[in-house]
Amino acid sequence: MISGLEAREKFRHSIKEAFAEVVGKRKGHLEVAAAAIGSSRQSLEQYAAGTVPRADVLLAAFIIWEMVIRIEDPSRNSCHSFGQSTT
């Protein structure tokens, strides 16, 4: 089982990867993408670089972009997913 500190680090890394993916897909349209979740283009790029977003921005990304964050626990051979459920 992973520790709380390890889980937090994995969560931060997953958030960074998810925002980096969004930035990569929406190059040239970052201002529109950022506005959709109540943020700025500069902030979106900072989140992709590893800055942790505000909770309201993260929640908006979960809802509007259907972002999913995954944390793998190799010791239990499992994965925990966080995001908006479609079921």
Contacts in CASP RR format, 6 or more apart in sequence:
PFRMAT RR
TARGET T0000
AUTHOR 0000-0000-0000
METHOD contacts of the structure
MODEL  1
MISGLEAREKFRHSIKEAFAEVVGKRKGHLEVAAAAIGSSRQSLEQYAAG
TVPRADVLLAAFIIWEMVIRIEDPSRNSCHSFGQSTT
1 73 0 8 1.000
1 75 0 8 1.000
1 76 0 8 1.000
2 10 0 8 1.000
2 71 0 8 1.000
2 73 0 8 1.000
2 75 0 8 1.000
7 71 0 8 1.000
10 71 0 8 1.000
10 72 0 8 1.000
11 69 0 8 1.000
11 71 0 8 1.000
11 82 0 8 1.000
12 50 0 8 1.000
12 52 0 8 1.000
14 69 0 8 1.000
14 70 0 8 1.000
14 71 0 8 1.000
15 47 0 8 1.000
15 50 0 8 1.000
15 52 0 8 1.000
15 53 0 8 1.000
15 58 0 8 1.000
15 69 0 8 1.000
16 47 0 8 1.000
16 48 0 8 1.000
16 49 0 8 1.000
16 50 0 8 1.000
18 61 0 8 1.000
18 67 0 8 1.000
18 68 0 8 1.000
18 69 0 8 1.000
19 44 0 8 1.000
19 47 0 8 1.000
19 48 0 8 1.000
19 50 0 8 1.000
19 53 0 8 1.000
19 61 0 8 1.000
20 48 0 8 1.000
20 49 0 8 1.000
22 33 0 8 1.000
22 44 0 8 1.000
22 48 0 8 1.000
22 61 0 8 1.000
22 65 0 8 1.000
22 67 0 8 1.000
23 30 0 8 1.000
23 44 0 8 1.000
23 45 0 8 1.000
23 48 0 8 1.000
24 48 0 8 1.000
26 32 0 8 1.000
26 33 0 8 1.000
30 41 0 8 1.000
30 44 0 8 1.000
30 45 0 8 1.000
31 40 0 8 1.000
31 41 0 8 1.000
33 44 0 8 1.000
34 40 0 8 1.000
34 41 0 8 1.000
34 43 0 8 1.000
34 44 0 8 1.000
36 60 0 8 1.000
36 64 0 8 1.000
36 65 0 8 1.000
37 57 0 8 1.000
37 60 0 8 1.000
37 61 0 8 1.000
37 64 0 8 1.000
37 65 0 8 1.000
38 56 0 8 1.000
38 57 0 8 1.000
38 60 0 8 1.000
39 47 0 8 1.000
39 53 0 8 1.000
39 57 0 8 1.000
39 60 0 8 1.000
43 51 0 8 1.000
43 53 0 8 1.000
43 57 0 8 1.000
47 53 0 8 1.000
47 57 0 8 1.000
53 61 0 8 1.000
61 67 0 8 1.000
62 68 0 8 1.000
62 82 0 8 1.000
62 83 0 8 1.000
62 84 0 8 1.000
63 84 0 8 1.000
66 83 0 8 1.000
66 84 0 8 1.000
66 86 0 8 1.000
67 83 0 8 1.000
68 81 0 8 1.000
68 82 0 8 1.000
68 83 0 8 1.000
68 84 0 8 1.000
69 81 0 8 1.000
69 82 0 8 1.000
69 83 0 8 1.000
70 79 0 8 1.000
70 80 0 8 1.000
70 81 0 8 1.000
70 82 0 8 1.000
71 79 0 8 1.000
71 80 0 8 1.000
71 82 0 8 1.000
72 78 0 8 1.000
72 79 0 8 1.000
72 80 0 8 1.000
73 79 0 8 1.000
73 80 0 8 1.000
END
